[in-house]
Each structure stands twice: as structure tokens, then as C-alpha cells.
Amino acid sequence: MNTEEIRAFNDRHIINTYGTRKLALTRGEGAKVWDADGKEYLDFFAGIAVTNLGHCYPDVTEAICNQARKLVHVSNLYYIQPQVELAALLCEHSFADRWFFCNGGAEANEAAIKLARRYWAQKGMPKPETVTAAQSFHGRTMLTVTATGQPKFHDGFEPLFPGIRYVPFNDVAALEKALGPEVGAVLLEPIQGEGGVNVPDDDYLRRVRALCNEKSVLLILDEVQTGLGRTGALFAHEHYGITPDIMTLAKGLANGVPMGAMGCTEEVASGFGVSSHACTFGGNPLSSAAALATLKALLKPGFIENAKAVGEHFLRRLNALAKYEVVVEVRGKGLMVGIEMKKPVNVLVEEMLGAGIICGSAGPKVLRFLPPLIVTTEDVDRVVSLLDASLGAFS
């Protein structure tokens, strides 16, 4: 099928929750993808920070194929070997002592909020409220869309879930005022993604961690977008010298196979017991095999280091574009990069697409780049040169 044929089927049979789509991508390799008409693109969005190793990474493809030949799915009522191997590897390379697996980021964040509530209830001191940040994004379930501090995601879904309150991001004083006796958890992205690639002050998370300790509040970090090498560290909180009580992962965890995870300390894990939470497909043999191969690859020397080095080069090149009056600010860390403009960036996204570059936005006025961690400085230079040319007219 060509692009027009695929579009016709889509328009007849798919609920339109994604707006007008331009491409029908049918093949990928490394940092490149091809559409149904054979046109090549350099992918600087990676399925919204999912294909961190690049498309069709050989080790992951082999793991998927090998596992599919043996066993695709069994219930979590039974031990699953690749799942327990994945959990052990995650424990080895993180603060977490225990893991729960699910299908994606919203489920992981829902599990985290539920765990925090039940942890305090099990201790006989119910603290059901969770504080999150304005401009945050945590998912699309009713609980996680409520936890998302952006009213546009709430539209039409009221009444929202009770027990969630919001404070400005990067504002410790506001957070301290919000931590009343009913608050049991604070849920934050180390760097806000969908809210505009908002990077906090260097001491923000350290001060939040200290405040949570002082107030006996659990700290949950949503590393769905920032985790797994994206920011030039395995987990973004490593940049700030802290660890949370609970962390959520998804997106890049299995390099494109649906997979989410919630990790926590041994103490906090005591909040869940048998039958308190579950997920039919979470951590099944196929997704766990893909995630295990992905994590092993990420931990090899070079991947995360490349994200850090190329990301620094990318930010340097983009900062030079501040010569254009329309550019407000360039921000990011590693290969999680945003450029805030004075005008909506949808025109720039379209122009870049026409030139063979896939990127996206984070809100109406932030151009966003989330390339695979394998991109090179040459790839970056190509993207920046095209953007430079477009910004002249855009300004």
C-alpha cells in the first residue's frame, strides 16, 4: 500500500485522536526511516523518545525473534525467566530493590501513585494526596491525566480524580507550602518533557529530596521520557546526585516493544502485597526479552556517552541560533532538547519534515528533538543547518 491508500483506510476506520498525519512509515534502520512511498527521513524524534538504540537494533530484533519462537506470553501467575533477569539487571544499575512491570508510562505512574497511597495506609497513617507540578505530563488514564498539570489534557474529562494538587515546577517554596499532613507523595519529572523541555535549577531536586525526607513524603520520579540514557546518564536523577523512593520507566525500555516499569526501595515495596496490584501483559516473555536486550545494549560503553557528547554539541550549535529574534531559549540535557520560540512552531515542524527531518513539538511554541542515542555530530550538523535556513524565513 502507498501513503494515500493507507491514509484512506485510516480515515475510514481509525478514531482520530492524533490529528492530521503526514507520513506512513513502513521501515526503519538506525536513525533513518522510510515511508510507504520510499522517501527517506532522518528521525530526530525516535517515536517520542522510544527507539533509543535506533530502529531495528540487531540485538533487540534477535531477542524478539528468538523469544517469539519459544514463548510469547504466559500469565504473571508463573515465573518468567527474562522478566526476573531484567529486574535483576535494573536493580544492579539503579537505587531500586524491587520492580513491577506493565505496558507503558501511564500504567507505571498509576502503579507508583497507588503504591504510595497503599504504603501509608498499610502503616496506619493514611496520606492519600499526591503533589505534582504544573506543566507536567504523567499519562492518559484518569488518575495520571489528573496528575498531569496541564488543563488542556483535562478538557472534557471532569470531574478529575480526587487527591491531586499542583505546584509550580522548580519552586521549592511552593512545594513546601503544599506538603500538608494529607500528602504522601510528590511526583515529578526530573526534566519536564511534554510541558516544554523544562530543565530545573541544579539544586532543585536535591532540595526536593531533602524536603520530602523532612516531611516524611515519598518522592516519585517519572523517568518515562528522561530515563534510559536520554539525558546523557542512565537515569536523569543521577545528574542531580539524588535517588527517589519510586521511579517509573517506559518509552525506551524495550526500544519500541510496549513495556513499562515501576521500581522502588525494599521498604516502599512493602506497600503492595499479593493481589493488591496486577497487569495481565506486564513483563510477559516477549516484552521482557526485548527490554533485557535493550538494557544490556545501553549499558555497553559508548551509547550513553554518545548521548552526552553529541547532546552537548547539539546544544552548542542550537545556541548559536539565538541570533534570530524569534528564538526565546534553547534548553535540554543530553539528547532531550527544546527550542522555545515567540511563535507557534508547527510551520517549522512541517518545513523540517519536507526536508527529510522528523522532529516535533512540546506545546505550541517549543520545537523538540529526541533523536536516537546513536546519532552523530554530522547528523546534528545537518539538522541545525536546515533549521538555520528555515529560521531566517520564520523570523
N, C-alpha and C positions, 0 to 999 in steps of 0.2 A: 504493500500500500504506500502511496505517496502522501505528502503532508495534507493535501486537500481532501483526500479520501479519509484519512484519519480524523481530520477536523470535522467532517460531515458526520461520521459515526459519533464523535464526542458530542456534537451539538444536539443530536437526536436522543442520546442515551445517558449522558452524564449530568448529574446535578451540578450546576455552575456555581461553585464556591471559590473559584480561582480566577475569575475574570477572563479577559481575552488572552489566550495563549498564542504565541507566535511560532513555536517550534514543535516538531515531533521528533525527539531524539531517539535514535534507534541503536546506536553503537558508541562505545567509549573505550579509550585506551590511554592510560596515564592521565595527563592533564587535558586531553583532547576528546571531543565528542563529535559525532556526525549526525545530521538529521536525515529524515526519510528520503530527502531528495539528493543526498550525497554531499551536502555542504559541510565543511569542517569548521569547528569553533574551538577556541582556547577557553577552557572552563575555569573562570575565576570566581565561581560560586559553590562548586562542589556539592550540588544538591542541598544547599544551605548547610554547609559545614559537615557533610556526612562522609563523602568519599575522601577521607584524609590521606589515604595512601595512593590516591588516583584511581581511575576507573579500571576495573577488572584486574586488580593486583594479583599476580600469578599465585602467590602462596594462599591467598584467601579463596581464589577460584578453585584451586586444587582441594582445599579443605572442604569447601561446599560440595564439590563433586564426589569426593571420597565418602563424606558423611551421608550424602543422599543415596549412595549405593548400598549403605549399610542400614541406616535407620533415620528417618526424618523426624518422627515425633513419637514421644511417649508422655504420659502424664507425669506431673511432679509428685505423684504418689509413689514413684520409683526413683532410685538413684540414677543420675545422668552423668556419665563419666566426663564428657567435655565441659559440662556445667561446673562440676566441682574443681576441675583443673583450672578453669577460668577464674573461679572465685579465689583459689589459692594464689594465682598469679597477681590478681588485683590486690589481695591482702599484702603480698610481698612488696608491692610497689606503692602502697598508699597507707594512710593512717588507719584505714578501716579493718575491723576484725571479722565482720560478717557482711554478707551480701544477699540481696533479694533481687531476682531477675523478672523482667516484664517485657513489654513490647515497644516502649518508646518513652520520650521525655515526660509527657503528661502523666503517664502511669507511674513513672518513677517519682515525680514530685507529689502525686497523690499519696503514694505509699509513705513518703517522708513525712508529710503533714499528719497522716493517720498514725504513724509510729510515734511522733512527738506527742500527740494527744493521748494515745493509749499508755505511753510510758509514764506520764504524770498521773493518769487515772489509776494505773496499777500501783503506784506509790501512795495512793490515798490522798493525793493533793491535786485535784483536777485543775488544769490550767489550759483551757481549750482554745484560747485565741492565738493566732499567728500574725506577726507583723511582717509585711513585705514592703517593697519600695515602689514609689511612683515611677512610671515608665518601665517597669519590669515586664517580663513575659515568662510565664511558667506552664502554659499548656491550654488545652481547649475543652477539657472536661469541666463540669460545672464547678467543682472545687478549685481546679487550677486556673480556670478563666476568672474566677473570683479573686484568686491570689494574684493574678496579673493586674498590675497597677496602671492600666490604660483603659479609660472609659470606652473607647471605640470598640474594644473586644467584648464589652458588657452589653452593648446595644441589643435590645430585644430579648435578653435572657433573664431579666429581672423577675422575681426577687433573687438576688445573689445569695450565695452560701453564707450563713452567719459565721462570725468569729474571725473575720479577716479585717485587719486595719492597715492603712498605708502611711508611710512617712517619705519625705524626700530622700532620694539616693544621695550618698556621700555627705550626709548630715548627721553626725553622731549626737548632737544635742537634741535634735528632733526625735531620734530613736530613743534616747534615754527617757524623754518625757512620755513616750508611748508604752514603755515597759511597766505596765501596771501588774497587779497580782494575778490577773487572769491570763496573762501572756505566758505561753510555754515554749514558744519557738520564734526565731527570726529566720526568714527565708530570703536569701539574696543571691543574685548573680554576681560573681566577682567582677565581671565586666558586663554591662548590660548590652545584649545583642539587638533584639528587635526594637528596643527603645531608642536606638541611635548610636550604638557602639560607644557607650559612655564609660570612660575609664576613671575610677575613683582616685582620690589622693593616695599617695604612697602609704600613709599611716591609717587610712580609713578602716580597713579590715582588721588591723591589729587592735584598734580602739574598739571596734565592734566586738571582737573576741573577748577583750577584757571586760567589756560591759556585760556581755552575756554571762561570763563567769561570775561577775559580781552579783547579778540579779537572779542567778540560777535559771537561766533560759537556754534552751538548746539552740545551737547555730546550725542551720541547714544551708549548704551552698549548692546552688543549682549550677552544675558544671556541664549541663547538656550541650551547650554550644562552645564553652570555653575549654572544656577538658580534652584529654587525649592528644596533646601536642599542639593544639590550635594556637596557643599564645606563646609558644617557644618554651614551655615547660609541660611536663606530663599533665599536671593539673594547674590551673591558673592561681590557686591559692598559694602555691609554692613560691610565687614571686613575692608574696607579702609576709612570708615567714610564720604562717599560722596553719592550724588544722581545724576543720569543723567537727561537729558531733555526728552529722549526717551529710552525705554527699550524693547527688544524683548525676547519672550519666545516661547518654543515649547517642543520637546522631552518629558520630564517628566510631562508635564502639564496635560495630561489626562491618564497617566500610560499605554500608548500603543494605545489609540484611536487617530487618526490623529487630531492634534489641534495645532494652533499657535496663538500668541497674540502679539500685539504691544501696549504698554502703554506710556502715555506722560502726561505732565502737561497741565492744562487748557489753558494756553497761547499758547503753541505749537499746541494743538489740533485745534486751530482756522485756521490752515493752510489747513485743509480738510473741505470741505462743501458738500452739497448734490450732489451726482453723481460724486464727484471727485475721489473716490476710492470705490471698492466693492469686494466681494468674494461670489460666489454662495453658497458654502458649509460652509463657515466660521462661527463658532459658532452656528451650527444647533442644534436642541434639543438634539440629541444623544451625540454628542461630548461635548456639554456644560454640560450635566448631568454627563458625565464621569469626566470631568475636575473639576466640582464643588465638586464631591465626593472625588476626589484625593486631592484637595487643603484642604478640611476640614480634611482629614486624616493627611496630612503633618503638619497641624497646631496643632494637638494634642500633648501634652507633650510626648517626647521620640524619635520621628522619627529623627528630625534634630539634637538633642543632641546625638543620637546614631551615626549619620554620623560623627560628630565632634570627639567623643571619640574613636570610632573604627578606624576612619581615622588616628588619632594621633598614635594609637597602630600600625597600618599598616605601617606608615612611619618609626616608630622606628625600627620595625622588618626588613623592607627593607633596611634601612641604615646600618644595620649590614652586609648586603651582599656586601658592599663596599670592603670587604676583597678580593673579586675577582677582578683581574686586568682588566677584561673586562668591569666592571661597571664604567661608567663615572660619573653619578649623579642620585640621587633619588630626585624627586620633586613632588609637588602636594599640595592639601589642601582638607581636608575632605576626601571624597571617590572619588576624582578625582586625580589619581596617575599615574605617569610615571617613568620609569627607562630608562635612556639613556645608551646605550651600545656602545662599539667600533666596533661592528659587527652587521649586519642585524639580526633582532630578529625573523624572520619568523620561523626559526627552533625551537626556544623556544615556540612560539605560538602553533606549531604543537605538541611539546612534552607535553605541559600542557593539550592540548585537549585530547591527548592519555591517560593522567592520570585522565581525567574526570573534567578538569577545563577549562572553557571558558574565554579567555581574548582576547586582540587584540593588535594593534599597533597604533602609531601616527607618521607616517613616517617610513622609513625603519629601524631606529636604536633605536626607543623608544618603549619599552613594556608598554602597557597601561592597567589599571584596572579601571573599572567603575561599581562596584557592586551595587546591590540594597541597599538602606539605612537601610535595616533590617538585614544585615549580622552581624555576631557576631565575637568576638575576636577568638573564636575557628575556625570559617571559615577562618579567616585571617591566623591563625597559620598553618592550613592545606595547604593553598596556598603557604605560604612562605617556608614551609618545602619542598614541591615538587619543588619549584623554586630553593631553595638552592641545592638540589640534581642535578638538571639539569644544574645549572651554573658551577658546578665542571667540567663537560664534555665540556660545551660550552666554557669555558675559555681555 
